[in-house]
Amino acid sequence: MRVNAYGATLAGSSGVNGDKFYISTNRRLFVLADGASGAGPDGKVAMSATCVQIASEFDFVGADLAPGEYINTLLHKINLALIALSQETGVLCFGTLVIAFVHENSLWVTTYGDSPAYLMQGGKTMRVARNLRRYENMIAEGFITREEYEGYLGSMHERMQSAFDRFLPEIVPDNVIEQYALAPGDAFFACSDGLSDWIPSERVFGNINALDELVLTARDIALSKQNYFDDITAIAFTCERS
């Protein structure tokens, strides 16, 4: 099975791009890092740069790990590096992360934060490895409804809403790893919230090999709704018969 890879990024209105992505030369490892705006220009750039650097250096072949262990180890290596960098510089370097790994016709994927990842199989799209926001367990336990939860968030200032999100680094990351069998015709897509806030997942799979166009569309929609736009990044792959 052949994997075709795509990626695109665009600096937001600030002119400083805190998003970075990495696609390995063998089109097996896909990483998207979104440095949080709250980290400031230095912190958000350092966060995403650290993620990409470690991903490019930590090779699966030399790691001698199963695929799921490999991406979990990669995430924890990144987390520890971000903690060390934040302590060394005195600037909190934090953000969100998507890691996807393809091996022997299977996909392993993990996420941290609100940068979404999607898989399309048989014409159906599903969000994968979703990292729940803080306090969403209260919904499952019946303390509040999802409508109430979203209502509370909606009544907050947007900067206060970030307290409900999860970011790397954390003392002990609480991430899930999911595995999916892949077949020709399947497609994977992940993006930063600069795109997912404006374009629904159903639409992106129609333009998956034209990510530059999707990025510019997200920018234009954001500017039509407000006077600025966030950093925008997207990565994707499609599966074809060899």
C-alpha positions in Angstrom: 0.0 0.0 0.0 1.3 3.4 -0.9 0.9 6.4 1.4 0.6 9.9 -0.1 1.4 12.7 2.3 0.4 16.4 2.4 1.1 19.3 4.7 0.6 23.1 4.7 1.0 25.9 7.3 0.4 29.7 7.4 1.4 32.2 10.1 -1.5 34.1 11.6 -2.1 37.8 12.0 0.8 38.1 14.5 3.3 37.2 11.8 4.9 34.6 14.2 4.0 31.0 13.4 3.7 28.8 16.4 2.5 25.9 14.4 4.9 23.3 12.9 4.5 19.9 11.2 6.8 17.0 10.4 6.3 14.3 7.9 9.0 11.7 7.8 10.7 11.0 4.4 9.2 7.5 4.3 5.7 9.0 4.9 5.1 6.9 8.1 5.4 9.5 10.9 3.1 12.5 11.0 3.4 15.2 13.7 1.5 18.5 14.1 2.4 20.8 16.9 0.4 24.0 17.8 2.3 26.2 20.2 -0.3 28.0 22.4 -0.7 31.7 21.8 -0.8 32.1 25.6 2.9 31.1 25.6 3.8 34.2 23.8 5.9 34.4 20.6 9.0 32.8 22.1 7.1 30.1 24.0 4.8 29.0 21.2 7.6 28.8 18.6 9.9 26.9 21.0 7.1 24.4 21.8 6.4 23.5 18.2 10.1 23.5 17.2 10.9 21.1 20.1 8.2 18.7 19.0 9.4 18.6 15.4 13.0 18.3 16.4 12.5 15.3 18.7 10.2 13.6 16.2 12.8 13.9 13.4 15.5 12.5 15.7 13.6 9.6 17.3 13.5 6.9 14.7 11.2 3.9 14.9 13.7 1.5 13.4 16.4 2.2 16.1 13.9 2.4 18.9 13.1 -1.3 19.0 9.6 -0.7 20.2 6.1 -1.8 19.1 4.3 1.0 17.2 2.0 2.0 20.1 4.9 2.1 22.5 6.9 4.1 20.0 4.4 7.0 19.7 3.7 7.0 23.4 7.5 7.2 24.1 7.8 10.0 21.6 5.0 12.0 23.3 6.7 11.5 26.7 10.1 12.5 25.3 8.5 15.7 24.0 6.8 16.3 27.3 10.0 16.0 29.3 11.9 18.2 26.9 9.2 20.9 27.1 9.4 20.8 30.9 13.2 21.1 30.8 13.1 23.9 28.3 10.4 25.9 30.2 12.5 25.7 33.4 15.7 26.6 31.6 14.3 29.6 29.8 11.8 30.8 32.3 9.2 30.9 29.5 6.4 28.3 29.6 6.6 26.5 26.3 3.2 24.7 25.9 0.7 23.8 23.2 -1.2 20.9 21.6 0.1 17.9 19.6 -1.0 15.2 17.2 1.2 12.2 16.5 0.2 9.6 13.8 2.3 6.6 12.8 1.7 4.2 9.9 3.2 0.7 10.1 2.3 -2.5 8.2 -1.1 -1.2 7.0 -2.2 0.1 10.4 -2.4 3.5 11.9 -1.5 4.4 15.5 -2.6 7.9 16.6 -2.5 10.0 19.8 -3.4 13.6 20.5 -3.0 16.1 23.2 -5.1 19.2 23.4 -7.8 20.4 21.0 -6.0 20.0 17.6 -8.3 17.4 16.1 -7.4 14.3 14.0 -9.8 12.5 11.7 -9.9 9.2 9.8 -12.1 8.6 6.7 -12.9 5.0 6.0 -15.6 3.8 3.6 -16.8 7.3 3.0 -17.5 7.9 6.8 -15.5 10.4 8.8 -14.7 10.0 12.5 -12.7 11.9 15.0 -9.9 9.7 16.4 -7.9 9.7 19.7 -9.9 12.6 21.0 -8.3 14.2 24.1 -11.2 15.3 26.4 -11.2 18.7 27.9 -10.8 19.1 31.6 -13.9 18.4 33.6 -15.7 16.6 30.8 -15.8 13.6 33.2 -18.6 15.5 35.1 -20.8 14.9 32.0 -20.2 11.2 32.1 -20.8 11.1 35.8 -24.1 12.9 35.4 -23.3 16.1 37.3 -24.1 18.3 34.3 -25.3 17.9 30.8 -23.1 18.6 27.7 -25.3 21.5 26.9 -24.7 23.0 30.4 -21.0 22.4 30.0 -20.8 24.1 26.7 -23.0 26.9 28.0 -20.6 27.6 30.9 -17.7 27.7 28.5 -19.5 30.0 26.1 -20.2 32.5 28.9 -16.4 32.8 29.7 -13.9 35.1 28.1 -12.0 33.2 25.4 -8.8 33.3 27.4 -10.4 31.8 30.4 -11.7 28.9 28.2 -8.2 27.7 27.7 -8.2 26.6 31.4 -10.5 23.8 30.3 -8.2 22.5 27.6 -5.2 20.2 27.9 -1.7 21.2 26.9 1.7 19.7 26.9 3.7 19.7 29.0 1.9 18.0 31.9 3.4 16.3 34.9 1.8 13.0 33.8 0.3 13.2 30.3 -3.1 11.5 30.1 -3.4 10.5 26.5 -5.0 7.7 24.6 -3.5 5.7 21.7 -5.8 4.2 19.1 -5.1 1.7 16.4 -6.9 1.4 13.1 -6.4 -1.0 10.2 -5.8 0.9 6.9 -6.9 0.0 3.4 -6.6 1.7 0.0 -9.1 4.6 -0.1 -8.6 5.5 3.5 -7.5 9.0 4.5 -6.2 10.8 7.6 -6.3 14.5 8.4 -5.2 16.6 11.4 -5.1 20.3 11.8 -4.6 23.2 14.3 -7.7 25.0 15.7 -6.9 27.8 13.3 -8.5 25.6 10.6 -10.9 23.4 12.6 -12.7 26.4 14.1 -13.8 27.4 10.6 -14.0 24.4 8.3 -15.9 21.2 9.2 -14.2 17.8 8.8 -16.5 16.7 6.0 -15.2 19.5 3.8 -11.5 18.9 4.3 -11.6 15.4 3.0 -13.0 16.7 -0.3 -9.8 18.8 -0.6 -7.3 16.7 1.2 -4.7 16.9 -1.6 -5.1 20.7 -1.7 -4.2 21.7 1.8 -2.8 25.1 0.8 -6.2 26.0 -0.6 -7.9 24.8 2.7 -5.6 26.9 4.8 -6.3 30.0 2.7 -10.0 29.3 2.9 -9.8 29.1 6.7 -7.9 32.4 6.8 -10.5 34.1 4.7 -13.4 32.8 6.7 -11.7 33.9 10.0 -11.1 37.4 8.6 -14.7 37.7 7.5 -15.9 36.9 11.1 -13.2 38.9 13.0 -10.3 41.1 12.3 -7.5 38.6 12.8 -6.7 34.9 12.2 -4.8 32.3 14.1 -1.8 30.3 12.8 -3.2 27.6 10.5 -1.7 24.2 9.8 -2.9 20.9 8.3 -1.3 17.5 7.6 -2.9 14.5 5.8 -2.2 11.3 4.1 -4.2 9.1 1.7 -3.8 5.3 1.1 -3.5 3.8 -2.4 -2.8 0.4 -3.8 0.9 -0.1 -4.5 
